[in-house]
Amino acid sequence: MRSAGIEPQAVPEFVSVWVRELYGESTDLQSTSLDELADQHFDTIITLCGKSHDALPEHPEDRRHVRWDFHHPDDEAALRHLEIELSERIRLFLQANPLI
């Protein structure tokens, strides 16, 4: 699994705290540019906003591109809400698209 954006920025501290709570350890989070992943192949690409979807270059070998539109979380409460929304969408996605 990889994560990238069209305008990489520093990861906010509230996101780092959230990740530590999820994984129980400190993780060095870095924002990756889409350009850094341009030569890689992915079975599924999920974009989380229209701006990212529109900026993503077309790759003929990509099998599936899912577009989900979320508002960018700008505080811890919004991040917690996004966590719930993403968890539910991922659960439904995996039910509809079994990996095994």
C-alpha positions in Angstrom: 0.0 0.0 0.0 1.3 3.5 -0.9 0.0 7.0 -0.3 0.7 10.0 -2.4 -0.7 13.4 -3.2 -0.5 16.1 -5.9 0.9 18.7 -3.5 3.0 17.0 -0.8 3.0 18.9 2.5 4.3 18.3 6.0 2.1 15.9 7.9 0.2 17.7 10.7 1.0 16.7 14.2 -2.6 15.6 14.9 -2.2 13.0 12.1 1.0 11.7 13.6 -0.7 11.4 17.0 -3.6 9.5 15.4 -1.2 7.1 13.7 0.6 6.5 17.0 -2.7 5.6 18.6 -3.6 3.2 15.8 -0.2 1.4 15.6 1.1 1.9 19.1 4.4 3.3 17.8 5.8 6.5 16.4 6.0 6.5 12.6 7.9 8.9 10.4 5.2 10.0 8.1 6.1 11.7 4.9 3.9 13.0 2.1 4.9 11.5 -1.3 4.4 13.1 -4.7 2.5 11.4 -7.4 5.5 11.9 -9.6 7.5 9.6 -7.4 5.1 6.7 -8.1 4.6 7.4 -11.8 6.5 4.3 -13.0 4.8 1.9 -10.6 1.8 -0.4 -11.3 -1.1 -0.7 -8.9 -4.0 -3.1 -8.9 -6.3 -0.5 -7.4 -6.0 3.2 -7.0 -8.3 5.0 -4.6 -8.4 8.8 -4.8 -9.9 10.7 -1.8 -10.8 13.9 -3.5 -11.7 15.2 -7.0 -8.6 17.3 -7.2 -6.4 14.2 -6.8 -8.6 12.2 -9.2 -8.3 14.8 -11.9 -4.5 15.1 -11.5 -3.8 11.4 -11.6 -2.3 10.5 -15.0 -3.9 7.7 -17.0 -2.1 4.3 -16.9 -3.4 1.7 -19.3 -2.2 -1.2 -17.1 -4.1 0.0 -14.0 -7.0 -2.3 -13.4 -9.2 -0.3 -11.1 -9.5 3.3 -10.1 -12.0 4.2 -7.4 -13.0 7.8 -6.7 -14.1 8.8 -3.2 -14.6 12.4 -2.4 -13.8 13.6 1.1 -13.1 17.0 2.7 -9.5 17.4 3.9 -9.5 17.0 7.7 -8.1 20.2 9.3 -8.3 19.1 12.9 -8.5 16.0 15.1 -12.3 15.8 15.2 -12.5 15.9 11.4 -9.8 13.3 11.2 -11.7 11.0 13.6 -14.8 11.4 11.4 -12.8 10.6 8.3 -11.4 7.5 10.0 -14.9 6.2 10.5 -16.0 7.0 6.9 -12.9 5.4 5.4 -13.1 2.3 7.5 -16.7 1.7 6.4 -15.9 2.3 2.7 -12.9 0.0 2.8 -14.9 -2.7 4.5 -17.6 -2.4 1.8 -14.9 -2.3 -0.9 -13.3 -5.5 0.4 -16.7 -7.3 0.7 -17.4 -6.4 -3.0 -13.9 -7.1 -4.2 -12.4 -10.1 -2.3 -8.7 -10.3 -2.4 -8.5 -14.0 -2.0 
